[in-house]
């Protein structure tokens, strides 16, 4: 009986850690990667436009 109670408590604690710590961490990491990707895309576009405009002169 004690092992069953401990297994249930362990499963509940695992779910608590998953939903309160790991999923928000992954969501924050995804947002950070998305923001860095958008900034890198903007820098790439600016550098490409600048190099094409300087080559035409």
VOGU-3710 file (C-alpha; in Angstrom, 3 decimals, decimal comma):
1> xxxxxxxxxx> 0,000/0,000/0,000  2,840/2,364/0,855  4,512/1,741/-2,521  1,305/2,622/-4,345  0,931/5,863/-2,413  4,562/6,777/-3,071  4,191/5,953/-6,777  1,115/8,180/-7,042  2,869/11,000/-5,176  5,919/10,621/-7,415
11> xxxxxxxxxx> 3,769/10,771/-10,550  1,968/13,874/-9,294  5,276/15,529/-8,417  6,628/14,661/-11,868  3,594/16,223/-13,544  3,911/19,299/-11,313  7,554/19,765/-12,312  6,740/19,180/-15,984  3,916/21,698/-16,199  5,313/24,352/-13,856
21> xxxxxxxxxx> 9,002/24,360/-14,757  9,865/22,546/-17,980  7,067/23,659/-20,296  7,400/27,400/-19,484  11,170/27,033/-19,878  10,726/25,488/-23,323  8,173/28,141/-24,306  10,572/30,906/-23,251  13,409/29,236/-25,135  11,234/28,968/-28,256
31> xxxxxxxxxx> 10,359/32,675/-28,043  14,027/33,569/-27,634  15,007/31,480/-30,669  12,191/33,030/-32,691  13,267/36,586/-31,798  16,926/35,845/-32,579  15,890/34,278/-35,898  13,844/37,324/-36,902  16,733/39,655/-36,004  19,157/37,489/-38,005
41> xxxxxxxxxx> 16,783/37,536/-40,989  16,552/41,332/-40,821  20,341/41,668/-40,657  20,688/39,296/-43,623  18,203/41,307/-45,690  19,896/44,624/-44,824  23,358/43,284/-45,686  22,084/41,821/-48,967  20,377/45,076/-49,986  23,435/47,131/-49,035
51> xxxxxxx> 25,799/44,887/-50,980  23,617/44,980/-54,091  23,295/48,770/-53,942  27,039/49,301/-53,479  27,856/46,939/-56,379  25,662/48,877/-58,819  27,663/52,125/-58,425
//
